[in-house]
Amino acid sequence: MATSAPETFQVEAESLQAQAQRHLWMHFTRMGSFGPEHEVPIIVRGDGCYVWDIHGNRYLDGLSALFCVNSGHGRTELGDAAAAQVRELDFVTVWSYAHPRAIELATRIAALAPGDLNRVFFTNSGSEAVESALKLARSYHRMRGNGQKIKVVAREIAYHGTTLGALSATGIPALRSQFEPLAPGGVHVPNTNSYRWPKDRDPLWAADKIEERILFEGPETVAAVILEPLQNAGGCIPPQEGYFQRVRQICDRHDVLLISDEVICAWGRLGHWFGCERYGYQPDIMTVAKALTSAYAPMGGMIVSDRVFEPYSEGTTSFAHGSTFAGHPVAAAVAMANLDVFEREDLCGHVLAKEDEFRGALESLYDIPIVGDVRGDGYFFAIELVKDKDTKETLDDEESEQLLRGYLSGELYRRGLICRADDRGDPVVQLSPPLIADSEQFEEITDVLRPVLEEASRRVRG
């Protein structure tokens, strides 16, 4: 005998779908694309490496939501930590006050961070962390009598956030154009995508371009260089060996702060607590967010060296910046519980042990004509798609639109894989599974990717 449960479930799904299309404004989303023939994907449950939609379909979360659910979905101990904190203290601001969880978390982060990165300034997101770092760079130089040092050097195609200051550092024209004029001071240099370089180019060419730009602008006007350890936008672009060591020398030579934007690369994504450890360099400021709490609560921050903090350490001076909810007790409690998971299960060690297997699984797709390059480190990889593997000819804008949005994104999702098909730069498919992912998930990823990329290749090649 049939029950009413399926019918009730269908009514709920239809109601939520209608409400989503009428009232919810999703971020970075073409809202006009939804309608009777194109539903809003509604995710209702998560566990481990997987999530389920409102229709009961299971998906491998090959993007860790948005590079952030690093310890995996469904960690009830993180929710328990939040509930316990609410029972003890729901909220107090860190504007002139402190509370135990913020103190404990700042101390723990400082102990994990390399070198003299000992001061933790909490924020609510990655964009806020970057905004704070850029403001601090200006303020720091002004405090030392160098008020002209306001510019920030960033890389082309790099993404650093959505606030107007962070957007001035972001090197993606399509994200900037509708909000211009931006906060002044952002200047850009080439990134490290050597797949697109001439074969005889010096490996440290991109690093030297940073010094050229500083000299062109005038060192007396440049406050900071901001770089991701492994650049996200453009498709998981790694640095050349020695790149960051050269950049560190350049920054020291011209009294320029080095900001390591680790909103994605920190907290195990590259197999280390911080991406700068992976590539062996010491920043002056590090920005973090996302996986600090594995996204179970919003939280970010900047981790600052003792040297940069020093002008604010005495007298009546303060850094005139902050936000109400930064360092929230509940978020801090979740972050502490999340770091407990990382240490108890050695998630960084797991990534280092399994990254070659993950890389190999993706490199097994090289026989598909459209697969031009596989690059990345840790659990953060991209597959660059090309029209011609020999010439590295890329897709034009119309071809990229038709392939990525007209076919790849929808088909990968339909087959049960959440990843990112993106063309900020050249077309890529990005993968960043939770750090608990293992051989089973790698096989599942390639089992979905292979037939979809083979069909994409046929479409591109006619």
N, C-alpha and C positions, 0 to 999 in steps of 0.2 A: 504494500500500500504506500503510495507516494505521500511524503510529508510536505509541509508548507515551507520548510527551511530554504530550499533552492529558490522558490519564488520570492520569499522575503529578502534573501540575499541579492537577487536581481534588482528588486525595487530599490534597495539601499545603494547599489552600484549606480543605477540610473540617476538617483537623486544626487549623489555626490558628484557624478559627472556633470550634471546640469549646473550644480552650484559652482563647481570649479570653473566651468566655461563662462559663467556669468559674473563671478566675483573675485576669483583668485588671479592676481597679476604675477605671473612667474618671471623669474629673473633671466635675462639674456635669452628670451624665448619669443619666437614669432607667434604672437597670440592669435593672429588671423588665420593660422593654419589649422586650428581646431574647429570641429563641427561634427555633424552627424556621421561623416565617414572617417573622421580622424579624432579618436578619443585622447583626452589628457591621460597619460600613464599615471595611475594612482597606486602607489606602493603602500602596503598595509602591514607588512611583517618582515622581520629580518632575523637570521640566525647564522652565525659563522660567516662563511663567504657568500651567503645567498640571501636574496630578498624575494618576496612574493607580492604579486599585484592583487587588486581587488577581485579579479576573476579566478584567483587560485593558481596562476601561472608562476613557475619558479624561474629566477634569473640568477646567473652567476654575476656577482657584483665585481666586475673586472676593473672598476674605477675607484673602488673604496668610497662610493658615493660621490665625492669630488676630491680624491687624493687624501682622505681624512679619517675614515673608519679603519685605522691601522690595526687595532686589536680585534677587529671583527664585530659583527652584529650580535645583539642579544646577550651582552655581558651584564647579567642581573646584578653582579656585585657593584657595578658602577652606579646603577640606580639605587641600590641599597645605601651606598655612600652619600648620594644626594639626599635621600630621605632622612638619614641620620643627621646630616648637617642642618636640614630644615628644622628638625626637632630641637637642635642645640642653638643655632643662630641662623635666621633666615637671610638677613642682609645687614651689612653696615658698609658704608663707602670707605675707600682708602684715601679720600681727601682729608688729610691731617689725622686720620685714625688708622688703626691696624686691627687685624683679627688673626687668630691662630693659623687658620688654613692658608691665608696669603703669605704669612711669615714662613710657615713650613715649606710651602711650595717654592717660594723664592729661594730659600736656602737649598732645597733639593736641586733646583735647576742650576743654581750657581755651582754646586758641587759637580754636576754633570758636564757643564760647559767648559770648553778648553781655555787654557791660559788665564788671564785676569778678567774674564767676563763674569763679573761678580754682582752686578746690580741688575735687578729685574723690574721692569716697568710694565705693568699689566695693561692689556687692552681687551676689546671684545671680539676682534677679528683680525685677519691678515692685513686687510687694507688699512685698518686703524694702526696696526703695528708699523707698517711702512710709513704712513703719514707721520706717526710719532718720531720715527727715525730721521725722516727728512727735516722735520722741525728742530729736532735736537741737533742735527748737524749744523744748521744755520745758527742756532742759539749758541752752541759750543764755540764756534769761531768768533761770533760777536763778543762773547764773554772774554775772549782772549785778545780782543782788539782788532779782529780781522773781519769786520762787518760786511766787507764786499764779497766774502766767500759764501755765495748763495746757490750756485749752480750744482746740478747733480748729473753725472755721466752714467748713462744706462745703455743697454744693448738693443739693437733693432729686433723687433718681433717679441721682445721680452714683455711679460705681463707682471705688473707690480701692484695692481689694485684699482679700485674704482673711485675713490675720493679724488678731489681735484689735484691735490698734491701728488698722490700716488700715480694718478693718471698722467701727470706731466713726465713721470719717469717711464711709464709704460710705452713701449715702442711699437704699438699696433695702431696704425692710422685709423682703421675702421672703428676702433673703440674710442678714439679721441675726437673725431671730426664733429659730432653733433653736440659736443660740450665746450668747444673752443670759444673764447680764449681760455686757456688753462692757467694754472699757477705758473708764473715764469720760472725759468731756470733749467728745465729738462733738455739735455742734449744727448745725442745718441751716436753709437759706434757700431761697427759690424759685430755679429755674434760669432760663435765658434763652430758653426756647421761646416766642418771640413769636407763633408760629402759633396758640397757645392763648390769647393775650392779647386783652382788649378793644381795639378799634381806637384809642381815644383815650388809651391808657396811655402815660406818659412812657417814652421808649426806655431811660432809665437807671434805671427803677424797680427792676430786679433788683439793680443795683449798690448803690442806696441802701438796699435791704433788708439788705445786709451790714452797713452802719453801724448800722442800727436794731438788729440782733441783737447787735452788739458792745456797744452802749450798754445794751441790756437785760441782757446777761450781766454787764456791768461790764468796761470795758477792762482793768482791773487783773487780770482772770482769763483773758483771751484771749491765747493764744500765737501763733496762726497762722490764716490763711485759706488753704485748699487748693482749687485750681480747675484743671480741665483747660482748655487753650486752646479746644478744640472738644470739647464734652462727648459722650462715647461713649454711655453708657446713656441711653435715651430717644430715641436716634436722631440722632447727629451734629448736636448742637444748637450753632449758632454764637453768638458774642457779638454784642451790638449795637455799632455804632460808638461808641467812647468808653467802653465798659463797663470795660475793663481799666485805662484811664487813671484813671477815677474810683475803682476799687478800690485802685489804687496810692496815690492820695491818702488814701483812708480808712485804709489800713494804716499809712502814715507818720504820720498824725494821731494814731493810738492806739497807736503802738509795737507793731505786730503784724506778724509776718513773712508775706510773700506766697510761698507754695509753688506753683510751676507744675508740675502733674502731667503730665508729657510722656511717660509710658510708651508711649502710642500716638502722640502728635502729633509727637514728635521724629523725626529722621533721615528727613526728606523727605516724610513723609506729607502735609503741607500745603504742600509746595513750598519749604520752607526747612529748614535744619538743625534748627531748633527752632520750635515753634508760637508761642512768645512773640514771635518775630521777625515772624511773619505778622500778628499783631494789635498790635504796637508797644508792648510793655510790658517792664519789667525786673523779674524776680522776685528774691527773696533766696535761694531754694533751688529747684533744678529736679530732678525725679526722671525717670530714663530707664531703659529696658530694651529688651525685644523686638528692635527692628530695629537696635540698636547692633551686633549680630553678624548681622543678618538671620535670627536664630534658629538659626544653624548651631551655636551653643554657647550655654549659658545665661549671661547676664550682665546686670547692671543697675548702677545707681549713682545717687548724688545729687551734683549740681554746686552748690557753695556759694560764696556771695560772700565776698570778703576781710573784709568787716565782720562777718559771722556767724562766720567762722573765728577772728577776732582773739582772743577770750578763751581759745582753746586753743593759741595760738601761742608761749607763753612759760612758763617755770617748770615746775612738776610737774603741771600740769593735763593731763588727757586726756579724750577723749570715750569713755566706758566702754561701747562697743558694737562689734560686729563679727560676722563669720561666717567659718568655716574656709576656705571655698573662694572667697571674694570676691577679685576681682582675679586669678583663676586665670591662669597663664601661657598655657595653651592658648586659653582664651576671649579673652584680650587679643590674642593673635596673630591670631585669627580676626577680631576687631573691627578691627584695623589693616588687614587685607586687605580687609574689607568696606568700610571708609571709602575705601580706594584705588579700589574699584569705583565708589563714589558720585562721587568726584572725576573719575576717568578718563572716565566716561560721562555726567557732569553730570546725574544723576538728578533733583536738585532742579529744575534748569532744564527738564528734560523734563516734569515734573509741571506746572510753571507754564505751559508752552507748550500742554499738552494738556487742562488741567482744564476749560476752557470747553466743549471738545468732549465730554468725559465728562459734564459737567452737562447739556449739550444733549441727549445721547442719552437720559439718564434723564428729562428734562423732556418728551421726545417721548411719554412714557407718560401725560401728563396727561389725555388724552382718555378714559382708562379710568375709569369712575365711582368705583372704590374708591381711586384714587390722589389723596390729599388734599394732600400737600406733598412736595416734593423739596428737600432742604437738605443743606448741607455745604460743604466747600472742599477744594482739592487733589485727592487721590485717596481721599477719605473722605466718602461720601454715604449718605443714608438716604431711603427712600420711606415716608412715613407713610400708613397705610391707614385709611380711614374708611367708615362706613356711608352717610353723606350728605355730599356735597361742599359743598353750600350751607350746611348748619348745622354742619359739622365734627363731627357726631355720631360718637363712637368706638364700637368694638365692646365689648360687655360681656365678662366673664371667660369665660363658656362659649363665646361666639362666637369669641373670640380663641383659645381652646384648640383648638377644632375647626378653625379656619381655618389657624392657624400650624403647629400640630403635627399636626393631622389631615390636612392637605392640602399647604400651601405648602412646608414644609421638605422633605418626601419627594419631592414632584413636581419641585421645582427641582433637587434632587440627581439624580433619575432622568433628567432632561433634560441633565445634564452641567454644572451650575453649583453651585459651593460658595459660599454667602453666608450671612447670618444673618437668620432670621425671628424677631423677638424682641418681647416685650411687657412689658419692664421699663419701665413708663410706658405710653404708647399704642403700639399695634401698628406695627412698622416692619419693613422689609427693608433691611439694611445691606450696603454694598459697599465694599471697600477692596482693590482688586487690587494686585499687585506694581507697583512704580513703573516698570517697563519696559513695562507695558501700553500699547497704542496703539489706533488706530482699529479694527483687526480685532477686538480683544478687546471694545471698547465695543459694536460691532455684535453680537457673539456674546452679550453680556450682555443686550441689549435683545431679541434674537431669542428668548431663553429666557424672559425676564420677561414679555413681552407676552402670549403665550397663557396662561401660568399665572395672571397677574393678571386677565386677562379672565374666565377660568373662576372665579377667586376672587370676582370682582365678581358674577357670576351667582349664585353660592352665597349670598353675603351678601344680595343684593337679592331672593332667592327666585325 
